[in-house]
């Protein structure tokens, strides 16, 4: 199995690096300083020695591959068609972004049969060109086919990820997982950016507001036809309680640095889908106005 990664940042660098270290055929698509660092210095994960990897400047240079991981951040200006230009006609596209609209946008480009919605869990930090750190919590990827059908390549990918130390689960109803992840990371990231505080503060001092944001996501998901369980908010809060108190989200860190980054792709998506179904989202709309 040959696996390409579009992006060698926090998620792409860690997942691709672990797969490469385990002996799998991996190629990174990168640009600028990251491409130069990967070619000349290799990929550094935490304080480990540099890992020699294959890196190219465009997906068209990859050649044949079985799976393409889309691991660049989703922003309001992300052009999925351009990112996937040059992908082999049979390759599956594994989605990792924290944005509920992205799998549908990918499917519009490559088709539902080749789109793998997925959910990454783990606190990964891109600390420089070709450098990624992991800061505790789970290291997992839950994914599945767009319509829940079985697929041999999907099973092979899960086996490769597990061999590389990434807990991989093929989920028969991946949309519930995608929205439940959004319930955590979008609310945590938006509220964290607004308060300027880490998760430990949000789940204690701001707990009522955090839960209310999650309930908005729950209502929008249900209106969109996703069968989230009645206890999904409680389960997501319990997950937040288990995570490192000092944790921050990538969206929160970007906003603190003056980069709107994923704000529209995450918070804006909840507002747009809610509006399409007549579901009011005053808390998310307020965050979007305050942080935009």
HELIX and SHEET records of a PDB file:
HELIX    1   1 UNK A   10  UNK A   21  1                                  12    
HELIX    2   2 UNK A   32  UNK A   40  1                                   9    
HELIX    3   3 UNK A   59  UNK A   61  5                                   3    
HELIX    4   4 UNK A   80  UNK A   83  1                                   4    
HELIX    5   5 UNK A  102  UNK A  110  1                                   9    
HELIX    6   6 UNK A  112  UNK A  114  5                                   3    
HELIX    7   7 UNK A  152  UNK A  163  1                                  12    
HELIX    8   8 UNK A  174  UNK A  195  1                                  22    
HELIX    9   9 UNK A  199  UNK A  202  1                                   4    
HELIX   10  10 UNK A  207  UNK A  223  1                                  17    
HELIX   11  11 UNK A  232  UNK A  242  1                                  11    
HELIX   12  12 UNK A  250  UNK A  256  1                                   7    
HELIX   13  13 UNK A  263  UNK A  263  1                                   1    
HELIX   14  14 UNK A  264  UNK A  268  3                                   5    
HELIX   15  15 UNK A  269  UNK A  276  1                                   8    
HELIX   16  16 UNK A  282  UNK A  291  1                                  10    
SHEET    1   A 6 UNK A  54  UNK A  56  0                                        
SHEET    2   A 6 UNK A  25  UNK A  29  1                                        
SHEET    3   A 6 UNK A   2  UNK A   6  1                                        
SHEET    4   A 6 UNK A  67  UNK A  70  1                                        
SHEET    5   A 6 UNK A  92  UNK A  95  1                                        
SHEET    6   A 6 UNK A 115  UNK A 116  1                                        
SHEET    1   B 3 UNK A  44  UNK A  45  0                                        
SHEET    2   B 3 UNK A 131  UNK A 134  1                                        
SHEET    3   B 3 UNK A 124  UNK A 128 -1                                        
SHEET    1   C 3 UNK A 118  UNK A 121  0                                        
SHEET    2   C 3 UNK A 140  UNK A 143 -1                                        
SHEET    3   C 3 UNK A 167  UNK A 170  1                                        
END                                                                             
